[in-house]
């Protein structure tokens, strides 16, 4: 029962964080869409944990923190917010890179997981007056 309460509290906190970030259309009105492709890697015999594609539309939340998928990871994840903010500022349409999970656990190494990402941003056309 305690695990369910903890899980519900975690989901509620994550929902509050998403709402606090605001909508993409409010924070980045020049964006018409974002596609984030990620490959999750972990230490071990089978290093590729999963591949994931996230489509973000203007009516979605401007929340770009992706969870670490390694069990036992505490407060981990991958924050793509600075990458996306930098891309918007420079009007960069495509960017590739890697991030290391910043989570902690007594059972896991500090570099227990990482992702490679490719972010594609579609900007609105500038209106001609």
OpenMM code with the backbone's topology and positions (N, CA, C; nanometers):
from openmm import Vec3, app, unit

residues = "UNK UNK UNK UNK UNK UNK UNK UNK UNK UNK UNK UNK UNK UNK UNK UNK UNK UNK UNK UNK UNK UNK UNK UNK UNK UNK UNK UNK UNK UNK UNK UNK UNK UNK UNK UNK UNK UNK UNK UNK UNK UNK UNK UNK UNK UNK UNK UNK UNK UNK UNK UNK UNK UNK UNK UNK UNK UNK UNK UNK UNK UNK UNK UNK UNK UNK UNK UNK UNK UNK UNK UNK UNK UNK UNK UNK UNK UNK UNK UNK UNK UNK UNK UNK UNK UNK UNK UNK UNK UNK UNK UNK UNK UNK UNK UNK UNK UNK UNK UNK UNK UNK UNK UNK UNK UNK UNK UNK UNK UNK UNK UNK UNK UNK UNK UNK UNK UNK UNK UNK UNK UNK UNK UNK UNK UNK UNK UNK UNK".split()
positions = [
    Vec3(0.0823, -0.1195, 0.0000),
    Vec3(0.0000, 0.0000, 0.0000),
    Vec3(0.0867, 0.1258, 0.0000),
    Vec3(0.1970, 0.1211, 0.0746),
    Vec3(0.2854, 0.2382, 0.0807),
    Vec3(0.3474, 0.2666, -0.0559),
    Vec3(0.3807, 0.1599, -0.1303),
    Vec3(0.4381, 0.1793, -0.2641),
    Vec3(0.3406, 0.2502, -0.3563),
    Vec3(0.2122, 0.2160, -0.3485),
    Vec3(0.1104, 0.2829, -0.4312),
    Vec3(0.1016, 0.4308, -0.3962),
    Vec3(0.1068, 0.4632, -0.2681),
    Vec3(0.0997, 0.6025, -0.2245),
    Vec3(0.2228, 0.6798, -0.2722),
    Vec3(0.3392, 0.6170, -0.2603),
    Vec3(0.4617, 0.6815, -0.3074),
    Vec3(0.4566, 0.7051, -0.4574),
    Vec3(0.4081, 0.6054, -0.5323),
    Vec3(0.3981, 0.6163, -0.6769),
    Vec3(0.2979, 0.7264, -0.7156),
    Vec3(0.1840, 0.7298, -0.6467),
    Vec3(0.0832, 0.8333, -0.6740),
    Vec3(0.1381, 0.9717, -0.6430),
    Vec3(0.2122, 0.9841, -0.5346),
    Vec3(0.2721, 1.1129, -0.4989),
    Vec3(0.3760, 1.1546, -0.6026),
    Vec3(0.4533, 1.0588, -0.6518),
    Vec3(0.5543, 1.0870, -0.7548),
    Vec3(0.4877, 1.1346, -0.8837),
    Vec3(0.3791, 1.0676, -0.9235),
    Vec3(0.3067, 1.1081, -1.0444),
    Vec3(0.2457, 1.2471, -1.0276),
    Vec3(0.1922, 1.2760, -0.9097),
    Vec3(0.1332, 1.4074, -0.8838),
    Vec3(0.2395, 1.5170, -0.8906),
    Vec3(0.3561, 1.4904, -0.8340),
    Vec3(0.4653, 1.5868, -0.8388),
    Vec3(0.5108, 1.6109, -0.9822),
    Vec3(0.5204, 1.5046, -1.0613),
    Vec3(0.5607, 1.5186, -1.2008),
    Vec3(0.4569, 1.5991, -1.2793),
    Vec3(0.3299, 1.5767, -1.2510),
    Vec3(0.2227, 1.6529, -1.3174),
    Vec3(0.2322, 1.8011, -1.2824),
    Vec3(0.2583, 1.8313, -1.1559),
    Vec3(0.2734, 1.9707, -1.1126),
    Vec3(0.3920, 2.0372, -1.1821),
    Vec3(0.5017, 1.9636, -1.1973),
    Vec3(0.6198, 2.0178, -1.2662),
    Vec3(0.5882, 2.0487, -1.4120),
    Vec3(0.5157, 1.9583, -1.4776),
    Vec3(0.4783, 1.9808, -1.6174),
    Vec3(0.3912, 2.1050, -1.6313),
    Vec3(0.2930, 2.1180, -1.5453),
    Vec3(0.2040, 2.2340, -1.5509),
    Vec3(0.2831, 2.3625, -1.5271),
    Vec3(0.3787, 2.3583, -1.4346),
    Vec3(0.4586, 2.4771, -1.4022),
    Vec3(0.5449, 2.5237, -1.5195),
    Vec3(0.5824, 2.4322, -1.6090),
    Vec3(0.6654, 2.4721, -1.7227),
    Vec3(0.5869, 2.5511, -1.8262),
    Vec3(0.4560, 2.5370, -1.8269),
    Vec3(0.3742, 2.6061, -1.9256),
    Vec3(0.3690, 2.5288, -2.0561),
    Vec3(0.2911, 2.5811, -2.1478),
    Vec3(0.2754, 2.5170, -2.2775),
    Vec3(0.3857, 2.5603, -2.3731),
    Vec3(0.4161, 2.4749, -2.4686),
    Vec3(0.5167, 2.5068, -2.5699),
    Vec3(0.4761, 2.6344, -2.6434),
    Vec3(0.3473, 2.6466, -2.6763),
    Vec3(0.2998, 2.7643, -2.7501),
    Vec3(0.3182, 2.8943, -2.6722),
    Vec3(0.3195, 2.8873, -2.5397),
    Vec3(0.3417, 3.0062, -2.4565),
    Vec3(0.4901, 3.0384, -2.4430),
    Vec3(0.5698, 2.9375, -2.4161),
    Vec3(0.7132, 2.9589, -2.3932),
    Vec3(0.7922, 2.9757, -2.5213),
    Vec3(0.7503, 2.9034, -2.6270),
    Vec3(0.8211, 2.9072, -2.7550),
    Vec3(0.7202, 2.9246, -2.8686),
    Vec3(0.6618, 3.0437, -2.8836),
    Vec3(0.5575, 3.0619, -2.9861),
    Vec3(0.6074, 3.0425, -3.1287),
    Vec3(0.7372, 3.0476, -3.1499),
    Vec3(0.7930, 3.0316, -3.2840),
    Vec3(0.8058, 2.8858, -3.3276),
    Vec3(0.7710, 2.7917, -3.2394),
    Vec3(0.7852, 2.6490, -3.2680),
    Vec3(0.6504, 2.5896, -3.3061),
    Vec3(0.6511, 2.5086, -3.4130),
    Vec3(0.5293, 2.4376, -3.4506),
    Vec3(0.5376, 2.2885, -3.4157),
    Vec3(0.6556, 2.2408, -3.3785),
    Vec3(0.6694, 2.1021, -3.3362),
    Vec3(0.8127, 2.0641, -3.3059),
    Vec3(0.8273, 1.9644, -3.2197),
    Vec3(0.9588, 1.9119, -3.1815),
    Vec3(0.9504, 1.7597, -3.1853),
    Vec3(1.0506, 1.6974, -3.2434),
    Vec3(1.0617, 1.5510, -3.2405),
    Vec3(1.1950, 1.5177, -3.1737),
    Vec3(1.1868, 1.4395, -3.0673),
    Vec3(1.3064, 1.3971, -2.9937),
    Vec3(1.3197, 1.2464, -3.0097),
    Vec3(1.4297, 1.2034, -3.0703),
    Vec3(1.4592, 1.0606, -3.0822),
    Vec3(1.5733, 1.0291, -2.9866),
    Vec3(1.5520, 0.9276, -2.9035),
    Vec3(1.6514, 0.8927, -2.8027),
    Vec3(1.6795, 0.7436, -2.8046),
    Vec3(1.8034, 0.7106, -2.7782),
    Vec3(1.8418, 0.5721, -2.7520),
    Vec3(1.9002, 0.5697, -2.6116),
    Vec3(1.8390, 0.4886, -2.5256),
    Vec3(1.8848, 0.4743, -2.3877),
    Vec3(1.9892, 0.3642, -2.3810),
    Vec3(2.1005, 0.3932, -2.3157),
    Vec3(2.2072, 0.2955, -2.2953),
    Vec3(2.2297, 0.2756, -2.1462),
    Vec3(2.2712, 0.1564, -2.1092),
    Vec3(2.3042, 0.1259, -1.9694),
    Vec3(2.4291, 0.0406, -1.9657),
    Vec3(2.4897, 0.0321, -1.8502),
    Vec3(2.6050, -0.0551, -1.8304),
    Vec3(2.5563, -0.1996, -1.8277),
    Vec3(2.6321, -0.2880, -1.8875),
    Vec3(2.5954, -0.4296, -1.8810),
    Vec3(2.6137, -0.5004, -2.0133),
    Vec3(2.5665, -0.6240, -2.0172),
    Vec3(2.5821, -0.7079, -2.1356),
    Vec3(2.4972, -0.6598, -2.2523),
    Vec3(2.3790, -0.6130, -2.2258),
    Vec3(2.2896, -0.5596, -2.3295),
    Vec3(2.2805, -0.4082, -2.3115),
    Vec3(2.3724, -0.3335, -2.3715),
    Vec3(2.3802, -0.1906, -2.3421),
    Vec3(2.2617, -0.1072, -2.3914),
    Vec3(2.1957, -0.1478, -2.4999),
    Vec3(2.0826, -0.0688, -2.5479),
    Vec3(1.9585, -0.1101, -2.4706),
    Vec3(1.9076, -0.0173, -2.3916),
    Vec3(1.7900, -0.0451, -2.3098),
    Vec3(1.6623, -0.0250, -2.3907),
    Vec3(1.6541, 0.0847, -2.4656),
    Vec3(1.5361, 0.1106, -2.5465),
    Vec3(1.5591, 0.2271, -2.6410),
    Vec3(1.4751, 0.2345, -2.7430),
    Vec3(1.4732, 0.3488, -2.8321),
    Vec3(1.3364, 0.4128, -2.8169),
    Vec3(1.3353, 0.5449, -2.8231),
    Vec3(1.2120, 0.6169, -2.7943),
    Vec3(1.2038, 0.7402, -2.8816),
    Vec3(1.0832, 0.7704, -2.9306),
    Vec3(1.0582, 0.8933, -3.0036),
    Vec3(0.9480, 0.9690, -2.9316),
    Vec3(0.9729, 1.0970, -2.9039),
    Vec3(0.8754, 1.1821, -2.8367),
    Vec3(0.8408, 1.2962, -2.9310),
    Vec3(0.7116, 1.3101, -2.9612),
    Vec3(0.6629, 1.4203, -3.0436),
    Vec3(0.5991, 1.5242, -2.9523),
    Vec3(0.6436, 1.6470, -2.9645),
    Vec3(0.5921, 1.7539, -2.8796),
    Vec3(0.5243, 1.8573, -2.9692),
    Vec3(0.3989, 1.8863, -2.9380),
    Vec3(0.3211, 1.9810, -3.0167),
    Vec3(0.3027, 2.1104, -2.9376),
    Vec3(0.2631, 2.2186, -3.0036),
    Vec3(0.2503, 2.3475, -2.9345),
    Vec3(0.1541, 2.3459, -2.8156),
    Vec3(0.0530, 2.2596, -2.8177),
    Vec3(-0.0417, 2.2546, -2.7061),
    Vec3(0.0056, 2.1639, -2.5923),
    Vec3(0.1243, 2.1045, -2.6080),
    Vec3(0.1819, 2.0198, -2.5033),
    Vec3(0.2647, 2.1026, -2.4057),
    Vec3(0.2992, 2.0413, -2.2964),
    Vec3(0.3809, 2.1097, -2.1960),
    Vec3(0.5254, 2.1204, -2.2421),
    Vec3(0.5894, 2.2292, -2.2049),
    Vec3(0.7304, 2.2534, -2.2381),
    Vec3(0.8183, 2.1854, -2.1338),
    Vec3(0.7938, 2.0592, -2.1114),
    Vec3(0.8654, 1.9788, -2.0120),
    Vec3(0.9547, 1.8815, -2.0871),
    Vec3(1.0848, 1.9012, -2.0760),
    Vec3(1.1800, 1.8249, -2.1554),
    Vec3(1.2738, 1.7417, -2.0689),
    Vec3(1.2267, 1.6985, -1.9519),
    Vec3(1.3037, 1.6114, -1.8634),
    Vec3(1.2592, 1.4678, -1.8871),
    Vec3(1.3516, 1.3853, -1.9323),
    Vec3(1.3205, 1.2456, -1.9601),
    Vec3(1.3723, 1.1596, -1.8451),
    Vec3(1.2896, 1.0683, -1.7986),
    Vec3(1.3262, 0.9823, -1.6863),
    Vec3(1.4366, 0.8849, -1.7247),
    Vec3(1.5155, 0.8480, -1.6248),
    Vec3(1.6113, 0.7395, -1.6407),
    Vec3(1.5322, 0.6096, -1.6320),
    Vec3(1.5607, 0.5172, -1.7198),
    Vec3(1.4869, 0.3911, -1.7241),
    Vec3(1.5576, 0.2784, -1.6490),
    Vec3(1.6642, 0.3112, -1.5769),
    Vec3(1.7374, 0.2109, -1.5005),
    Vec3(1.6717, 0.1949, -1.3641),
    Vec3(1.6304, 0.0728, -1.3310),
    Vec3(1.5660, 0.0511, -1.2017),
    Vec3(1.6674, 0.0756, -1.0903),
    Vec3(1.6220, 0.1379, -0.9853),
    Vec3(1.7089, 0.1702, -0.8734),
    Vec3(1.7700, 0.3078, -0.8812),
    Vec3(1.7523, 0.3774, -0.9919),
    Vec3(1.8067, 0.5122, -1.0071),
    Vec3(1.7173, 0.6108, -0.9322),
    Vec3(1.7801, 0.6923, -0.8486),
    Vec3(1.7059, 0.7895, -0.7676),
    Vec3(1.7400, 0.9306, -0.8158),
    Vec3(1.6363, 1.0097, -0.8407),
    Vec3(1.6505, 1.1491, -0.8860),
    Vec3(1.7316, 1.1610, -1.0147),
    Vec3(1.7221, 1.0607, -1.0996),
    Vec3(1.7965, 1.0621, -1.2248),
    Vec3(1.7127, 1.1107, -1.3399),
    Vec3(1.7744, 1.1141, -1.4537),
    Vec3(1.7045, 1.1547, -1.5741),
    Vec3(1.7939, 1.2366, -1.6640),
    Vec3(1.7331, 1.2869, -1.7679),
    Vec3(1.8058, 1.3597, -1.8711),
    Vec3(1.7300, 1.4886, -1.9007),
    Vec3(1.7887, 1.6022, -1.8686),
    Vec3(1.7227, 1.7305, -1.8893),
    Vec3(1.7642, 1.7887, -2.0239),
    Vec3(1.6725, 1.7850, -2.1191),
    Vec3(1.6984, 1.8380, -2.2528),
    Vec3(1.6587, 1.9850, -2.2651),
    Vec3(1.6118, 2.0466, -2.1572),
    Vec3(1.5673, 2.1865, -2.1610),
    Vec3(1.6766, 2.2811, -2.2089),
    Vec3(1.7997, 2.2750, -2.1548),
    Vec3(1.9026, 2.3685, -2.2029),
    Vec3(1.9363, 2.3483, -2.3507),
    Vec3(1.9306, 2.2246, -2.3969),
    Vec3(1.9590, 2.1955, -2.5379),
    Vec3(1.8527, 2.2608, -2.6255),
    Vec3(1.7262, 2.2409, -2.5894),
    Vec3(1.6159, 2.2947, -2.6694),
    Vec3(1.6135, 2.4465, -2.6632),
    Vec3(1.6367, 2.5046, -2.5457),
    Vec3(1.6416, 2.6513, -2.5347),
    Vec3(1.7510, 2.7092, -2.6247),
    Vec3(1.8665, 2.6462, -2.6253),
    Vec3(1.9767, 2.6917, -2.7099),
    Vec3(1.9429, 2.6801, -2.8575),
    Vec3(1.8760, 2.5721, -2.8938),
    Vec3(1.8361, 2.5540, -3.0341),
    Vec3(1.7370, 2.6622, -3.0766),
    Vec3(1.6417, 2.6932, -2.9900),
    Vec3(1.5419, 2.7955, -3.0225),
    Vec3(1.6088, 2.9317, -3.0353),
    Vec3(1.6986, 2.9609, -2.9429),
    Vec3(1.7672, 3.0907, -2.9450),
    Vec3(1.8447, 3.1107, -3.0752),
    Vec3(1.9100, 3.0038, -3.1228),
    Vec3(1.9905, 3.0132, -3.2454),
    Vec3(1.9130, 2.9694, -3.3697),
    Vec3(1.7860, 2.9328, -3.3518),
    Vec3(1.7001, 2.8813, -3.4604),
    Vec3(1.7645, 2.7618, -3.5307),
    Vec3(1.8224, 2.6727, -3.4506),
    Vec3(1.8829, 2.5496, -3.5002),
    Vec3(1.7720, 2.4472, -3.5211),
    Vec3(1.7706, 2.3855, -3.6365),
    Vec3(1.6637, 2.2911, -3.6688),
    Vec3(1.6943, 2.1475, -3.6279),
    Vec3(1.8217, 2.1109, -3.6194),
    Vec3(1.8584, 1.9735, -3.5873),
    Vec3(1.9831, 1.9713, -3.5008),
    Vec3(1.9793, 1.8881, -3.3974),
    Vec3(2.0961, 1.8757, -3.3097),
    Vec3(2.1038, 1.7333, -3.2570),
    Vec3(2.2268, 1.6811, -3.2524),
    Vec3(2.2530, 1.5477, -3.1981),
    Vec3(2.3493, 1.5622, -3.0814),
    Vec3(2.3398, 1.4703, -2.9875),
    Vec3(2.4314, 1.4735, -2.8744),
    Vec3(2.4077, 1.3575, -2.7803),
    Vec3(2.4748, 1.3639, -2.6658),
    Vec3(2.4607, 1.2615, -2.5623),
    Vec3(2.4493, 1.3292, -2.4262),
    Vec3(2.3831, 1.2621, -2.3344),
    Vec3(2.3723, 1.3066, -2.1959),
    Vec3(2.3917, 1.1868, -2.1040),
    Vec3(2.4510, 1.2101, -1.9879),
    Vec3(2.4703, 1.1067, -1.8865),
    Vec3(2.3702, 1.1312, -1.7744),
    Vec3(2.3103, 1.0236, -1.7231),
    Vec3(2.2144, 1.0351, -1.6138),
    Vec3(2.2851, 1.0906, -1.4899),
    Vec3(2.2184, 1.1845, -1.4230),
    Vec3(2.2763, 1.2443, -1.3032),
    Vec3(2.2183, 1.1842, -1.1755),
    Vec3(2.1489, 1.0712, -1.1875),
    Vec3(2.0890, 1.0058, -1.0717),
    Vec3(2.1909, 0.9345, -0.9843),
    Vec3(2.1478, 0.9022, -0.8653),
    Vec3(2.2343, 0.8377, -0.7675),
    Vec3(2.1672, 0.7110, -0.7150),
    Vec3(2.2486, 0.6166, -0.6765),
    Vec3(2.2023, 0.4954, -0.6120),
    Vec3(2.3237, 0.4234, -0.5551),
    Vec3(2.3099, 0.3659, -0.4365),
    Vec3(2.4239, 0.2928, -0.3805),
    Vec3(2.4603, 0.1703, -0.4636),
    Vec3(2.3653, 0.1181, -0.5399),
    Vec3(2.3891, -0.0031, -0.6186),
    Vec3(2.4362, 0.0252, -0.7610),
    Vec3(2.4334, 0.1507, -0.8042),
    Vec3(2.4657, 0.1844, -0.9422),
    Vec3(2.5906, 0.2711, -0.9512),
    Vec3(2.6639, 0.2552, -1.0597),
    Vec3(2.7801, 0.3419, -1.0844),
    Vec3(2.7293, 0.4810, -1.1222),
    Vec3(2.8142, 0.5819, -1.1065),
    Vec3(2.7725, 0.7196, -1.1371),
    Vec3(2.7419, 0.7370, -1.2852),
    Vec3(2.7995, 0.6537, -1.3694),
    Vec3(2.7729, 0.6622, -1.5133),
    Vec3(2.6922, 0.5409, -1.5596),
    Vec3(2.5896, 0.5070, -1.4831),
    Vec3(2.5123, 0.3852, -1.5080),
    Vec3(2.4266, 0.3909, -1.6335),
    Vec3(2.3922, 0.5104, -1.6808),
    Vec3(2.3067, 0.5209, -1.7988),
    Vec3(2.3357, 0.6498, -1.8742),
    Vec3(2.3101, 0.6453, -2.0047),
    Vec3(2.3218, 0.7659, -2.0868),
    Vec3(2.2266, 0.7530, -2.2049),
    Vec3(2.2063, 0.8639, -2.2724),
    Vec3(2.1247, 0.8624, -2.3926),
    Vec3(2.2003, 0.9307, -2.5055),
    Vec3(2.1709, 0.8875, -2.6264),
    Vec3(2.2094, 0.9660, -2.7424),
    Vec3(2.0775, 1.0201, -2.7952),
    Vec3(2.0789, 1.1460, -2.8376),
    Vec3(1.9552, 1.2083, -2.8809),
    Vec3(1.9739, 1.2794, -3.0136),
    Vec3(1.8632, 1.2949, -3.0813),
    Vec3(1.8550, 1.3766, -3.2008),
    Vec3(1.7259, 1.4568, -3.1873),
    Vec3(1.7394, 1.5877, -3.1879),
    Vec3(1.6240, 1.6760, -3.1707),
    Vec3(1.6031, 1.7532, -3.3004),
    Vec3(1.4811, 1.7470, -3.3513),
    Vec3(1.4443, 1.8221, -3.4714),
    Vec3(1.3330, 1.9192, -3.4331),
    Vec3(1.3550, 2.0467, -3.4600),
    Vec3(1.2569, 2.1494, -3.4300),
    Vec3(1.2046, 2.2068, -3.5599),
    Vec3(1.0730, 2.2159, -3.5672),
    Vec3(1.0097, 2.2798, -3.6817),
    Vec3(0.9609, 2.4170, -3.6361),
    Vec3(1.0133, 2.5200, -3.7004),
    Vec3(0.9756, 2.6556, -3.6660),
    Vec3(0.8595, 2.7022, -3.7534),
    Vec3(0.7771, 2.7909, -3.6979),
    Vec3(0.6709, 2.8515, -3.7760),
    Vec3(0.7320, 2.9395, -3.8828),
    Vec3(0.6627, 2.9501, -3.9929),
    Vec3(0.7089, 3.0412, -4.0973),
    Vec3(0.6877, 3.1839, -4.0497),
    Vec3(0.7812, 3.2688, -4.0818),
    Vec3(0.7660, 3.4087, -4.0467),
    Vec3(0.6617, 3.4694, -4.1386),
    Vec3(0.5688, 3.5396, -4.0766),
    Vec3(0.4628, 3.6001, -4.1584),
    Vec3(0.5150, 3.7224, -4.2305),
    Vec3(0.4760, 3.7382, -4.3532),
    Vec3(0.5170, 3.8555, -4.4310),
    Vec3(0.4041, 3.9563, -4.4314),
    Vec3(0.4355, 4.0771, -4.3957),
    Vec3(0.3336, 4.1829, -4.3874),
    Vec3(0.3527, 4.2843, -4.4935),
] * unit.nanometer
topology = app.Topology()
chain = topology.addChain("A")
for resn in residues:
    res = topology.addResidue(resn, chain)
    for name in ("N", "CA", "C"):
        topology.addAtom(name, app.Element.getBySymbol(name[0]), res)
